[in-house]
């Protein structure tokens, strides 16, 4: 039976109004590399992962998008096969990438998380397929307007913020997975 998870990314992370999202990467071939070790451990191929933007004062959070899990690999395989996702600084000096090891499999110097959590964070690198992402300005605007109402209905729970409804993360059953994906597609096709 398929399952999924929806989680709220760290405060300040918002693709339009805050820090850019490196993990997950929500491009054509989505990945989840170092964050949410619990979810990466729990999912299997065919499951789905969705995320909500992080909290920013005065900015409504929204469901950014999600993807279906295609497979899980180890960090060294990810390093060899997905060089575009290796941790690095771009030309503007911003940190990008979600593969947190160097060529020898050690913690990358740019990864500032505690060394004690490193071994746990390099397990279960998730490669996805079939992403659905609110990326255009009108999609993000509508997502911001509707997310809180949608989450209240989806979980049949009241709350003043996504965190009040989800906590940091919540499991999704098959009905909820269909509703999330259908809702995201309805926004993408409504303009």
N, C-alpha and C positions, 0 to 999 in steps of 0.2 A: 504494500500500500504506500502510495506516494505521501510524502510529508514535506513540509517546508518551514522556514523560519523567517521572521522579519525582525530586524534590529535597528536600533538608533545608533548612528555613528557618533563619534566624540564631539563634544561641544566645539563650536567654531567651524566645523566642516560643513560646507554648503557649496555646491558647484557654481552657484551664481553670486552669492553674497558673502562668502567666507573663504576659508582655505579650500584648495582643490582636493578632490578625493583621489588618493593613490591606491587605497586598498579598501574596498574592492576597486578594480579597474573595470569600467563598464563599457568598453568598446566592443568592436565586432566579435572578439573572442574574449569574453569576460573572465576575470580571475579573482580569487580571494586568497592572498598569500600569507599574511602574518597576523592579521587581526582576527578577532572572534574565534579563538582556538576551539572553544566549546562547540560552536556551530560547525566548523570545519571537521571536527571529530564525528559529530552526529550524522551529517548528511551522507547520502549514497547517490550514485548515478540515478538520475531521474527526479531527485528531490529538487526543490527550488529555494533560492535565497533572495530576499528583498531587503532594502535598507531605507531608512528615514534619515533625512539630513539632520545634522547636529544642531543643538540649541544655540541661537544667536539672539541677543536681546532685541526685541522689536521686530523680529523677522519670523513669520510663520514657517514652521517646519513642514516638509512634504515628503511623500514617498518618492524617492529619486528614481527607483527602478529595481530591476532584479533580473535573474537568469535561472535557467535550469542547470543543474550539475551534470557535466559530461563525465568527468573522471577526477580522481585524486592521485597526485604524484608526490614524490619526495622533493625537497628543496634543491638537491643537486641536479635532478633531472630537469626541474624547472629552470635552473641556472643555465644548463646546456641547451635546452630547446626553446627557451623564451628570452633571448637576450634583451629584447625591448622592455622587459619588465624588471631588469636588474636595478637595484637601488643606485641612484646617482643624482647629481645636481644638473638641472637643465641650464641653458644659456642665460637664463634670468636668475640663476642661483637658487631656484626652488627645488626641493626634494621631490623626486618622482621615482616610481617603481615600487614593487612589492615583493621582490625576492631579496631577502635580507642577509644572504650569505655572500662571501667572496668566492673567488675561484678555487680556494682550498676547502670550502665548506665551513669556514669560520664566520663568526658574527661580523658583518660588514661594519666598517668604522662609522658610517653614516647612520647606522641603526643605534639609536640612543636609549633603547629599552634596557632594563636590567639584564645582565648576563645570566642570572639565575633562571630567567624565563625563556632563554634562547632555545633550548632543546625542544621545549613544548611548542614554541611558535614556528618551528620549521617543519613540523609534521603536517601532512594532509593539505598540501597546496592544491587548491580547487581550480579546475579549469571548467568553464561553463560553456553554454550554448544558448541560442535563442534569447538574447537579451531583449528586454523592453525597458526603455529609459526615457524619462521626461527630460529633454535636452534643449528644446527650442524655447525662447522666452515666453511665448504664449502657452506652451505646455506647462512650464514651471509655474507660471502665474495661476493657471487653473488648478494645478496640483496643490499649490499653497492654499488656495481658497477652499478646496474640497477635502483635503487629507484628514483633518480632524473629524469632520462629519462622517467620512467614509470609515475611519478606524472605529469610531463609536458604534456604527452599524455592524461592521465586520465582527467585532468582538462582543457586541451586545453589552457594552460597558460604557458608562459615562466617564468623562475626564476633561480637564481643562487643557491638557497637553498630550502629545503622543506618549510621553513617559508615564503619565497617569493611567493610560490604557494598556501599554505594552510592558512597562518596566523597561529594562535595557533591551530585552528581546522576548519574543513569544513564538510558540510553535503554531503552525498553520496546518489545518486538516485539508483534505481534498476540496471540500466546498469552498473554504477560504482561499485556497490557492487559485481556484478558478475565478473567484470574485475579484481578487487583486489583479490578476492578469487581464481580465475583461475590463476592469475599471481603468487600468493604465492604457490599454488599447483604445478605450472610448475617448480618453483625453487626446491621444495622439491623432485620432481620426476626426475630431470634432471641429477642426479649423479649416 
